[in-house]
Structure formats: structure tokens, C-alpha cells
């Protein structure tokens, strides 16, 4: 299984599947469909006859159950095909480091290194096999590792028909990284009673809490006047935008928060004297604080209009997803199933909130309860990304244990 899993993963990361938040198409980039079509053919070759990709780029397939005379839940396993647009994702050149000693600095390229001093979790993987980038691209383990683990688990179950399991639904989505992963996903057609995303990080991670999330777009209207004649006339949109940014609590930015602490994050700005555009994300695990944050940003814009004149600031705030725990707290049996599957694999579950979201965040509110499982990766979205092969193997084992336990009524 190990060789198949690694070979599969290396094949998937060879596809450039970056999504594009500025695109108006769905999926946002056509190149995601190249991997989608490849996966359909692979799933069919394994024996999943109904494997298909639809007009939106969703890959779905079914592994029929082999249990007779029992009421066994239909379980879905999902991962996303796209990679982050935050760092180059084409021409990925993975490096395999066997029997890593847990202490050495790993030389990449472009002056980049993976060091245990900067990334202490490397110390946990002495004797393990790592797959890293070459330093010029991201790796794509987020979330092609999840895809590889799901497909490998399906293959394992097909090769071991003595393992009883119910019907298993497989789903691979585009555009998760730009927040549109399930815009057109048909939960009813998918047909699962509940599901798991394989989109987590380090070995043993189990997450059933995410941020509540919103995006805020702020437009600042200035007045451009020749600087030689600007006294008492010019309104510099850039300076007013900076003033607005300074209204946000400085300690409540991503660089100063962790755990359950929320934040305001301005991640894009462009403009001139005449107009400036700011794009923010607002995050908080607690719904009441989340609502307070949105209100704070709107009130700050209104205060700016009093300061600089009506119509100077426009703000549009849109919710993106909500904390899936609001639903999952009433379905503890799903969480307990995952915990037992991990413990049966010799894993002590690491329960931690996702400081972000997954496709499961929205799917849960669409009627498909979907907590998140680890894939075994670290440092996503950049050149320091790496994944641990042994952790990937354990993720496959957890998937198999979940369906075994469900078939046994546990």
C-alpha cells in the first residue's frame, strides 16, 4: 500500500490545479478539470463504475456496501483538487527524504531551508520519510494528500472484500482554496448520511470546530487634485485607507492570534489618490464575537464618513461559512466514531479547532455533517510545505477503520 500511496500522490501533485479567486467561471480554472478527468478514469479502473465529473468539476463515485441485513450508514469521504493561489503551483518537483533524523536542516533552493528550529514539528519525525518541495513551488499536499489517501483506502477495501463496510461515497471538489468549493455541490444527490473531509494537517489531528468567516470589501473614494494646488482640496484615498486600517485593533491580526482567538485581516489593497480598494477577512470561532466583528468594521466605515464626508467609504460584508460545531455538537456519534477509528489505529486524537475552514464547514450547514481528518502535512500554501509518508499511511488506516466500525454498529 505504501508504494501505491506515494506513487499516487506524486502523480497528483504533477497537475497544476491552482484556483483563482478573481475568475468568474466555475471551476475558477480549467486546469483543475485535467486532474478531475484523470481521477474519474482512475476510479473507474479500480471498479467504481459510476465515477464521473459533472459540469461544475465535481468528481463523485460510489463503492457499494458488502453488508447484508444491517442498517449501515452511507459515509462520504471528500478532499479538494485545487491548490492555493498564494504561491506557485506549477512544475512541482517533490523531494523524498527517507529516514529523516529529526535534527538536520533540509536544504531546499532559492536560499530556503526547512529547519527544526523554525519548524519544531520536524523533530517529531525522526526515522520517517518526508516529501518536501524543492523550494520554488508549494507541494500540493493540501489537498492532494487527502485525495491519495481516500483513493488508496478505496483500493484497499476492494482488495480485501472480507472487510465488511457500508456504501461509501467519494467526492473531490474544485475551488476550496478560494471559498467556492461547494457552491454547486448537490448534497442530496451525493447521498451520504455524514462525511469526513481529509483536509487537516499533522498526524492525529481531528477537527470539528472551524471559524465563522466573512469577507469585507471596502472602497475609499478620494479626490485627486494636482499636488501643487491641493491645499484644502485633495482627499487622498490611500491615506484615508491607512487611517481605516489603523482603526482595527492591532493585537487582533493573524500574526498575534492563535487557538480560539479571532482576527481582522486585510490581505489585499490597491489604489491611487482617487480610489483605494481593500479586501479583508473576518474570523472568529464564537458566533456572537463574529457578529460583533462585522458590526465593528461597518461602524468604523460609518465613523470615517463622518470624519471625511458622506460617501467617502463604502463597505460590503458577506458571510462565507460558519463554525460547523454549531451542528456537530448535536451529533456526537460522528465525532466518537472518528476518535475510536483513530485509537484503533494507535493514534491519540489531537482535538483542535481549524483556524480556517474546510468544504465541511459549508457542507455541514447544507445538511451533510462533515468533520475534518488529518492528512499528515505541514506548512501548507508555500515553499516549506511537506508531508510525512507514515502519517499518510495512518490516514488510510483511519478511513478503513471508520467504515469497519460503522458496519459493526459502533
Secondary structure as the mmCIF struct_conf table of DSSP 4:
data_model
#
loop_
_struct_conf.conf_type_id
_struct_conf.id
_struct_conf.beg_label_comp_id
_struct_conf.beg_label_asym_id
_struct_conf.beg_label_seq_id
_struct_conf.end_label_comp_id
_struct_conf.end_label_asym_id
_struct_conf.end_label_seq_id
HELX_RH_AL_P HELX_RH_AL_P1 UNK A 2 UNK A 13
TURN_TY1_P TURN_TY1_P1 UNK A 14 UNK A 14
BEND BEND1 UNK A 15 UNK A 15
STRN STRN1 UNK A 18 UNK A 18
TURN_TY1_P TURN_TY1_P2 UNK A 21 UNK A 22
BEND BEND2 UNK A 25 UNK A 28
TURN_TY1_P TURN_TY1_P3 UNK A 30 UNK A 31
HELX_RH_AL_P HELX_RH_AL_P2 UNK A 32 UNK A 46
TURN_TY1_P TURN_TY1_P4 UNK A 47 UNK A 47
TURN_TY1_P TURN_TY1_P5 UNK A 49 UNK A 50
STRN STRN2 UNK A 52 UNK A 53
TURN_TY1_P TURN_TY1_P6 UNK A 55 UNK A 56
STRN STRN3 UNK A 59 UNK A 63
BEND BEND3 UNK A 69 UNK A 70
STRN STRN4 UNK A 75 UNK A 80
STRN STRN5 UNK A 83 UNK A 83
TURN_TY1_P TURN_TY1_P7 UNK A 85 UNK A 86
BEND BEND4 UNK A 87 UNK A 87
BEND BEND5 UNK A 90 UNK A 91
STRN STRN6 UNK A 95 UNK A 97
TURN_TY1_P TURN_TY1_P8 UNK A 98 UNK A 99
BEND BEND6 UNK A 102 UNK A 104
HELX_LH_PP_P HELX_LH_PP_P1 UNK A 105 UNK A 105
STRN STRN7 UNK A 106 UNK A 107
BEND BEND7 UNK A 109 UNK A 109
TURN_TY1_P TURN_TY1_P9 UNK A 110 UNK A 111
STRN STRN8 UNK A 113 UNK A 114
TURN_TY1_P TURN_TY1_P10 UNK A 116 UNK A 118
HELX_RH_3T_P HELX_RH_3T_P1 UNK A 120 UNK A 125
TURN_TY1_P TURN_TY1_P11 UNK A 126 UNK A 127
STRN STRN9 UNK A 130 UNK A 132
BEND BEND8 UNK A 135 UNK A 137
HELX_RH_AL_P HELX_RH_AL_P3 UNK A 141 UNK A 159
TURN_TY1_P TURN_TY1_P12 UNK A 161 UNK A 162
BEND BEND9 UNK A 163 UNK A 163
STRN STRN10 UNK A 168 UNK A 173
BEND BEND10 UNK A 174 UNK A 174
HELX_RH_3T_P HELX_RH_3T_P2 UNK A 176 UNK A 178
TURN_TY1_P TURN_TY1_P13 UNK A 179 UNK A 179
TURN_TY1_P TURN_TY1_P14 UNK A 181 UNK A 184
HELX_RH_AL_P HELX_RH_AL_P4 UNK A 187 UNK A 190
BEND BEND11 UNK A 193 UNK A 193
STRN STRN11 UNK A 194 UNK A 198
BEND BEND12 UNK A 202 UNK A 202
TURN_TY1_P TURN_TY1_P15 UNK A 203 UNK A 204
STRN STRN12 UNK A 205 UNK A 207
STRN STRN13 UNK A 212 UNK A 221
STRN STRN14 UNK A 223 UNK A 223
HELX_RH_3T_P HELX_RH_3T_P3 UNK A 227 UNK A 229
TURN_TY1_P TURN_TY1_P16 UNK A 231 UNK A 233
STRN STRN15 UNK A 235 UNK A 235
HELX_RH_AL_P HELX_RH_AL_P5 UNK A 237 UNK A 245
TURN_TY1_P TURN_TY1_P17 UNK A 246 UNK A 247
BEND BEND13 UNK A 248 UNK A 248
HELX_RH_3T_P HELX_RH_3T_P4 UNK A 250 UNK A 252
BEND BEND14 UNK A 253 UNK A 253
HELX_RH_3T_P HELX_RH_3T_P5 UNK A 254 UNK A 256
TURN_TY1_P TURN_TY1_P18 UNK A 259 UNK A 260
STRN STRN16 UNK A 263 UNK A 271
BEND BEND15 UNK A 273 UNK A 274
STRN STRN17 UNK A 275 UNK A 284
BEND BEND16 UNK A 285 UNK A 286
HELX_RH_AL_P HELX_RH_AL_P6 UNK A 287 UNK A 308
TURN_TY1_P TURN_TY1_P19 UNK A 310 UNK A 311
BEND BEND17 UNK A 312 UNK A 312
STRN STRN18 UNK A 313 UNK A 321
TURN_TY1_P TURN_TY1_P20 UNK A 324 UNK A 324
HELX_RH_AL_P HELX_RH_AL_P7 UNK A 325 UNK A 328
TURN_TY1_P TURN_TY1_P21 UNK A 329 UNK A 330
HELX_RH_AL_P HELX_RH_AL_P8 UNK A 332 UNK A 344
TURN_TY1_P TURN_TY1_P22 UNK A 345 UNK A 346
STRN STRN19 UNK A 350 UNK A 351
BEND BEND18 UNK A 355 UNK A 356
HELX_RH_AL_P HELX_RH_AL_P9 UNK A 359 UNK A 365
TURN_TY1_P TURN_TY1_P23 UNK A 366 UNK A 367
STRN STRN20 UNK A 370 UNK A 373
BEND BEND19 UNK A 376 UNK A 376
STRN STRN21 UNK A 377 UNK A 378
BEND BEND20 UNK A 379 UNK A 379
TURN_TY1_P TURN_TY1_P24 UNK A 380 UNK A 381
BEND BEND21 UNK A 382 UNK A 382
TURN_TY1_P TURN_TY1_P25 UNK A 383 UNK A 384
STRN STRN22 UNK A 386 UNK A 388
HELX_RH_AL_P HELX_RH_AL_P10 UNK A 389 UNK A 407
TURN_TY1_P TURN_TY1_P26 UNK A 408 UNK A 409
#
